[in-house]
Amino acid sequence: MADFEEIEGASSLQEDEKKASLLGPDEDSNDTESVEESQNNNYKYFALYTYHANRPSPTTSPTNEGPEGSSVADFLQKEAVANSDLSISVIATDLPAENETELRSTIAKRLSRGTVYSGSGNIAAMEIGLGTHDAMSYCYYCLLRQPRDETLRMEGDSGGMTSREYVVCLITNEDSVLDLFRSELDVFSHGLLPLVDANLTEIGQIQEYLSSWYSSAVEYICRSVQKLQNGIPYLIHAAMMDYKVDIQGADDTCKKDIQKFCNCCSLAGVLHQRQISSESDSNTATSGTSTTLVDIDSGDTSKTQKPTEGRTTFTLKIEGDAVNFDNTECNDFCLDWAKALSTSHVDRPVYLRQVVENFKLRAIQDMNTLKRLIRQAESDHYALYRSYLFLKNCGNGAILLQTAKMEDHTATAHDAQHVLKSLEEFIEENGGFTNRKR
């Protein structure tokens, strides 16, 4: 039993080290004043461009059929050649004229090289004359394409096609904000599609929409933390458990802010199965073990969330400044997370998002540790006990166990299911997890 005590002691030491590393960067008063002064000098601009893109004939679409088919590289090269002399026009912007001209030239060069793709946006450092001399600006730019049947038309006898496409650009001098909030910026950018049409009749609405990009896609996290206050750990717990969140009594802006914050804290978009090749599947079936670990994916959470049916509903009621919850269950991990968010710097979105990402990374690392222990416990009773100690001491055991049960590979692995069931029964016999309730 001495070995088990050593394990528990080491686990406690590691826990203290983890907590210290998750609370964000240490800053004295001088650093804080410097950050506040820097924030006052930050700028945020936008620009929306349009152009007519030429595309090769459908018969030259990329395939993977070997030498007889056109490769993806060949197709992209043909498309780049077809658009080598394209001209882009500005639809809406708040940039000074000189800086807008520099940005338009830079974007046009990237488009002509075929290095701008639809879907997820890109981020690049650019010199477009903003700020002090030789200062770099950081630009998020995303290509928007309308549905194929609405925009494509045949051009001449060549069989090629042309379509009207758009590039949204969001510019700031904050080097980390665009990368940290890239997924929100993708959603925001694609929200422009309903506003742009063939005649571009809604310029006023487009201008108003684009001018809100920083508030909508970045500052929501500050408003959510300030609004939820002591209720932050309960919403984090609901997000981690992948509950369906029902927000009542709030206006549309507040609802959207809290839903974005919930999605931001959820692991639904970052935990997924690695695709295993048929050869790996056969090896796994032969050995009776699974090599699947948690991987990180920055894709859309809507593709990885469970269906609404069968999910537990978490109700949040807002009445003025008061926020009430129908479920106040949480754990030490969520309490530490909430404390790191609410103790200071609640008006700094970059700091808050870094705290969120640090805690999500820790949850992913803990999930990988648990999966390794479960895999070992299939043939080792000592590893089974280590799994129990890990779940008991990590402060997030209930969520990790729930996530492990929901993984697709464990649903078909008999040995893993047996280990999980044994862990559940043993934990219940020993008083369960020490979840906190208000």
TITOR-710304 format. One record per residue (C-alpha): y, z, x; residue in three letters. Coordinates in steps of 0.001 Angstrom, whole numbers, plus 500000, padded with zeros to 6 digits. Layout:
// TITOR-710304
YZXALA...
END
This chain:
// TITOR-710304
500000500000500000MET502286500360503021ALA502473496579503240ASP503747496381499664PHE506460498969500415GLU507587496892503398GLU507794493839501152ILE509932495722498634GLU512256496978501398GLY512678493517502868ALA513325492118499392SER516081494696498823SER517729493837502153LEU517621490121501380GLN519106490832497957GLU522108492616499490ASP522658489735501912GLU522492487205499075LYS525038489096496983LYS527460489244499900ALA527222485486500413SER527776484606496748LEU531070486340496076LEU533125483506497528GLY535265483380500662PRO536980486554501806ASP540756486250501687GLU543547488623502602ASP546950488675500936SER548436486200503420ASN545654483713502729ASP546197484103498991THR549934483434499344GLU549153480384501459SER546771479057498804VAL549315479613496027GLU551973477767498028GLU549519474924498629SER548725474740494913GLN552413474293494132ASN552456471242496432ASN549390469615494887ASN549833466375492966TYR547750464610490342LYS548135460954489411TYR546166458337487514PHE545913454560487258ALA543882452230485051LEU543265448645486142TYR541619445662484525THR540295442363485860TYR538013439533484873HIS534770439745486810ALA532637436703487517ASN528908437214487484ARG526095434895488537PRO523954433194485923SER521282435388484272PRO518679433192485956THR519777434684489282THR519467438291488172SER517845440549490777PRO514100440975490636THR511426442535492754ASN509051439584492606GLU509024438786496306GLY510364435636497990PRO510388433580494768GLU512744436024493043GLY516314436932493923SER516609440257495700SER519180442881494726VAL521037442275498001ALA521219438523497326ASP522470439096493795PHE525190441497494939LEU526230439062497666GLN526552436240495126LYS528574438468492837GLU530863439493495710ALA531442435829496642VAL532208434966493015ALA534851437713492928ASN536306437217496408SER539675436081495007ASP539893438325491952LEU543226439646490749SER543562443033489090ILE546322444177486742SER547568447663486019VAL547320448876482420ILE548646452418482740ALA549752454634485610THR552146457417486525ASP552233456533490223LEU555505455473491857PRO555679451679492100ALA555256451515495871GLU552222453811495892ASN550661452011492938GLU550887448715494841THR549068450268497813GLU546355451686495567LEU545890448398493707ARG545472446530496990SER542874449039498204THR540871448920494975ILE540992445105494882ALA539497444937498401LYS536663447255497401ARG535965445241494257LEU535932441955496165SER533362443399498594ARG531115444378495697GLY531096448061496652THR532238449450493281VAL529486450069490737TYR529473451148487119SER528011454469486051GLY528987457259488417SER532374457264490127GLY533092457127493843ASN535417459317495903ILE537328458082498934ALA540191459168501179ALA543055456672501112MET546464456257502704GLU548728455136499885ILE551967456787500984GLY551866459922498854LEU552904463307500237GLY554027463756503799THR553872461027506437HIS550306459824507166ASP548895462337504656ALA545588461368503068MET545172461116499313SER541793461497497644TYR540897459035494926CYS538105459113492363TYR537502455609491040TYR534975454486488452CYS534105451041487128LEU533918450808483326LEU532099448026481534ARG532081447391477818GLN528752446655476070PRO527340443338477299ARG527469441496473968ASP531189442345473527GLU532547441222476890THR530417438470478437LEU531040434788477940ARG529764431685479690MET532030429935482195GLU531923426135482571GLY528813424187483459ASP527700426563486194SER526135428944483733GLY528013431885485220GLY529590434595483116MET532862436451483044THR533668439821481578SER536694442047481298ARG536156445202483269GLU538193448300484043TYR538645450655486972VAL539969454156486359VAL541539455919489358CYS542348459640489563LEU544324460724492613ILE545067464127494141THR545615465710497544ASN542976468404496941GLU540070467301499101ASP537317469242497299SER538257469174493631VAL537095465604492983LEU533679466151494522ASP533068469509492818LEU534001468161489382PHE532551464659489766ARG530211464941486764SER533084466026484499GLU535228463175485834LEU532428460712485023ASP532306461934481426VAL536105461877481183PHE536323458320482557SER533736456928480174HIS535651458553477326GLY538217455789477872LEU535902453056476590LEU536622453663472882PRO540362453366473632LEU540259450044475503VAL539646446858473570ASP540193443132474053ALA543842443353473054ASN544631446724474674LEU546608447828471638THR546380451565472321GLU548431451834475536ILE550170454989474340GLY546882456735473619GLN545430455567476920ILE548433456919478818GLN548229460262477022GLU544475460504477593TYR544693459741481316LEU547561462171481874SER545281465018480747SER542547464334483323TRP543107467397485493TYR543476469760482559SER540456468374480717SER537978467805483560ALA538975470567486003VAL541047473399484549GLU538650474020481651TYR536749476413483903ILE539853478609484323CYS540565478674480585ARG536934479513479810SER536786482437482253VAL540068483822480941GLN538962483432477321LYS535447484861477628LEU536386487799479872GLN533661490480479466ASN531430488023477605GLY530908485760480629ILE527501487215481639PRO526061486683478148TYR527088483030478040LEU525748482486481566ILE522432484029480500HIS522310481751477436ALA523060478706479598ALA520386479644482128MET517853480122479318MET518854476704477912ASP519826478150474530TYR521676476021472011LYS525235477410471983VAL526978477513468591ASP530736478137468942ILE532498479304465781GLN536154479984464972GLY537705478121467902ALA539849475000467974ASP538462471766469373ASP539971472259472836THR538511475754473191CYS535094474584471951LYS535035471733474446LYS536115474043477274ASP533374476587476574ILE530739473881476124GLN531705472353479482LYS531534475787481087PHE528090476324479565CYS526898472950480868ASN528411473778484252CYS526361476992484495CYS523160475503483099SER520268474452485312LEU519197471758482834ALA520968469078484877GLY519810470166488316VAL516190471172487788LEU513787468309487330HIS510426467036488427GLN510210464974491587ARG508576461677490791GLN505070461771492211ILE503435458512493182SER500039457552491869SER498598458311495278GLU500073461814495213SER498728462301491695ASP495223461448492815SER495520463778495803ASN496756466566493563THR493900466058491131ALA491420466219493984THR492850469313495640SER493629471134492402GLY497092472112493665THR500599470910492912SER503266470139495485THR506111469828493006THR509179471896493828LEU512566472128492218VAL514878469317493217ASP518607468855492808ILE519986466074490641ASP523650465550489818SER522867463317486880GLY523771463761483230ASP522421466982481732THR521818465282478390SER518851463450479924LYS517147466638481028THR517896469105478255GLN515186470055475830LYS515388468700472266PRO517521470831469946THR514520471605467747GLU512723474737468864GLY515577476005471039ARG516982479490470515THR520520479474469108THR523193481576470788PHE526176482140468479THR529645482811469836LEU532417483775467381LYS536082483634468349ILE538694485479466305GLU542086485367468003GLY541649486919471432ASP538364488601470472ALA535067486956471394VAL531831488247469820ASN528233487298470581PHE525106487643468471ASP523027488136471627ASN524243490307474501THR521147490092476643GLU521654489425480342CYS520375490555483732ASN521666491710487116ASP521900488130488386PHE524162487073485493CYS526243490243485846LEU526812489575489564ASP527697485953488749TRP530198487004486066ALA531742489632488336LYS532309487063491076ALA534025484776488563LEU536258487304486840SER537364489703489579THR540000487418491127SER541325483865491468HIS540751483071487779VAL543508480439488004ASP541839478523490845ARG539310475986489531PRO537959475024492952VAL537171478640493836TYR535505479261490457LEU533402476115490723ARG532285477021494239GLN531129480404492929VAL529181478672490138VAL527518476251492551GLU526610479078494951ASN524820481017492229PHE523073477914490928LYS521883477160494453LEU520501480678494752ARG518671480246491418ALA517140476980492661ILE516062478607495928GLN514498481498494002ASP512712479033491744MET511233477247494738ASN510131480592496201THR508438481529492932LEU506639478185492735LYS505302478564496258ARG504054482065495451LEU502424480831492229ILE500713478050494131ARG499409480561496680GLN498411483020493936ALA495992480504492459GLU493590481504495243SER495109484688496680ASP495446487972494770HIS497834489355497394TYR500195486425496677ALA499901487258492973LEU501197490765493679TYR503966489357495874ARG504932487113492949SER505194490189490757TYR507369492020493304LEU509604489000493699PHE510168488647489959LEU510711492387489574LYS513290492681492367ASN515207489387492311CYS517379490364489326GLY516626487104487547ASN512919487393486848GLY512896486628483115ALA514825483380483552ILE512727482256486520LEU509496482992484684LEU510727481165481578GLN511747478146483668THR508380478093485444ALA506575478137482092LYS508605475187480841MET507987472967483875GLU505919469906482973ASP503528470228485905HIS502556473801484996THR501787472737481434ALA498843470719482765THR497834472933485689ALA495232475368484416HIS495302477623487481ASP499101477868487438ALA499094478728483744GLN496537481449484408HIS498763482923487137VAL501830482869484870LEU499925484514482027LYS498652487225484381SER502186487843485632LEU503542488120482086GLU500870490575481037GLU501277492737484139PHE505069492804483800ILE504820493824480135GLU502344496586480975GLU504802497943483546ASN507854498072481294GLY509029494484481412GLY512217493258483049PHE515251495516483161THR517531493214481188ASN520927494632480309ARG522323494870476789LYS525810495832475772ARG
END
